[in-house]
Amino acid sequence: MAANQMHALAGLPGTPVCTDTNIVVGSTIAKAIHFQEVEAVLRGARSSLGMSVPAVLGIAQGAVIPAAHINALRTYAQ
């Protein structure tokens, strides 16, 4: 995952841990917590690398995740 690669590139300790350990690519439904955790890892890595840290997306639990938020996370990982 790009977030893990940025985390390592930033020289941050350990490997980011996800609370949902049962993710199956292609069949797990994306939830707000998944995006919140990826966003947190990317924000920490960008901060450590001296890169700009965009505003928090604010994805609420149970909300439908807008395509704009998915695209924003992709941008954060670049």
MARLOMAR-710855 format. One record per residue (C-alpha): residue number from 1; x, y, z. Coordinates in steps of 0.05 Angstrom, whole numbers, plus 5000, padded with zeros to 4 digits. Layout:
// MARLOMAR-710855
+-----+------+------+------+
! pos !   px !   py !   pz !
+-----+------+------+------+
! NUM !    X !    Y !    Z !
...
+-----+------+------+------+
//
This chain:
// MARLOMAR-710855
+-----+------+------+------+
! pos !   px !   py !   pz !
+-----+------+------+------+
!   1 ! 5000 ! 5000 ! 5000 !
!   2 ! 5026 ! 5070 ! 4983 !
!   3 ! 5013 ! 5094 ! 5054 !
!   4 ! 5059 ! 5041 ! 5082 !
!   5 ! 5113 ! 5059 ! 5031 !
!   6 ! 5108 ! 5133 ! 5050 !
!   7 ! 5111 ! 5114 ! 5124 !
!   8 ! 5175 ! 5075 ! 5112 !
!   9 ! 5205 ! 5130 ! 5067 !
!  10 ! 5193 ! 5180 ! 5123 !
!  11 ! 5234 ! 5135 ! 5169 !
!  12 ! 5177 ! 5127 ! 5217 !
!  13 ! 5183 ! 5067 ! 5264 !
!  14 ! 5143 ! 5003 ! 5256 !
!  15 ! 5090 ! 4985 ! 5207 !
!  16 ! 5022 ! 5020 ! 5208 !
!  17 ! 4969 ! 4976 ! 5239 !
!  18 ! 4898 ! 4972 ! 5214 !
!  19 ! 4841 ! 4957 ! 5262 !
!  20 ! 4807 ! 4914 ! 5210 !
!  21 ! 4852 ! 4854 ! 5201 !
!  22 ! 4803 ! 4816 ! 5155 !
!  23 ! 4810 ! 4858 ! 5093 !
!  24 ! 4805 ! 4817 ! 5029 !
!  25 ! 4824 ! 4853 ! 4965 !
!  26 ! 4766 ! 4854 ! 4917 !
!  27 ! 4712 ! 4834 ! 4967 !
!  28 ! 4718 ! 4876 ! 5030 !
!  29 ! 4671 ! 4936 ! 5029 !
!  30 ! 4710 ! 5000 ! 5043 !
!  31 ! 4690 ! 5033 ! 5108 !
!  32 ! 4703 ! 5101 ! 5138 !
!  33 ! 4753 ! 5071 ! 5187 !
!  34 ! 4795 ! 5045 ! 5130 !
!  35 ! 4800 ! 5114 ! 5100 !
!  36 ! 4812 ! 5147 ! 5167 !
!  37 ! 4870 ! 5100 ! 5182 !
!  38 ! 4902 ! 5109 ! 5113 !
!  39 ! 4893 ! 5184 ! 5118 !
!  40 ! 4927 ! 5185 ! 5187 !
!  41 ! 4987 ! 5146 ! 5161 !
!  42 ! 4994 ! 5191 ! 5101 !
!  43 ! 4988 ! 5254 ! 5142 !
!  44 ! 5042 ! 5230 ! 5191 !
!  45 ! 5089 ! 5211 ! 5135 !
!  46 ! 5079 ! 5276 ! 5096 !
!  47 ! 5091 ! 5316 ! 5160 !
!  48 ! 5155 ! 5277 ! 5175 !
!  49 ! 5179 ! 5288 ! 5103 !
!  50 ! 5167 ! 5363 ! 5108 !
!  51 ! 5111 ! 5360 ! 5056 !
!  52 ! 5046 ! 5398 ! 5060 !
!  53 ! 4993 ! 5364 ! 5102 !
!  54 ! 4924 ! 5374 ! 5071 !
!  55 ! 4862 ! 5385 ! 5114 !
!  56 ! 4830 ! 5324 ! 5145 !
!  57 ! 4777 ! 5295 ! 5099 !
!  58 ! 4729 ! 5282 ! 5156 !
!  59 ! 4697 ! 5218 ! 5133 !
!  60 ! 4642 ! 5201 ! 5182 !
!  61 ! 4627 ! 5130 ! 5205 !
!  62 ! 4571 ! 5100 ! 5164 !
!  63 ! 4575 ! 5153 ! 5110 !
!  64 ! 4579 ! 5138 ! 5036 !
!  65 ! 4651 ! 5154 ! 5016 !
!  66 ! 4651 ! 5205 ! 4960 !
!  67 ! 4696 ! 5195 ! 4900 !
!  68 ! 4728 ! 5262 ! 4917 !
!  69 ! 4754 ! 5232 ! 4982 !
!  70 ! 4783 ! 5172 ! 4946 !
!  71 ! 4818 ! 5217 ! 4896 !
!  72 ! 4844 ! 5261 ! 4953 !
!  73 ! 4877 ! 5201 ! 4987 !
!  74 ! 4909 ! 5182 ! 4921 !
!  75 ! 4937 ! 5253 ! 4916 !
!  76 ! 4963 ! 5251 ! 4987 !
!  77 ! 5003 ! 5188 ! 4970 !
!  78 ! 5040 ! 5223 ! 4913 !
+-----+------+------+------+
//
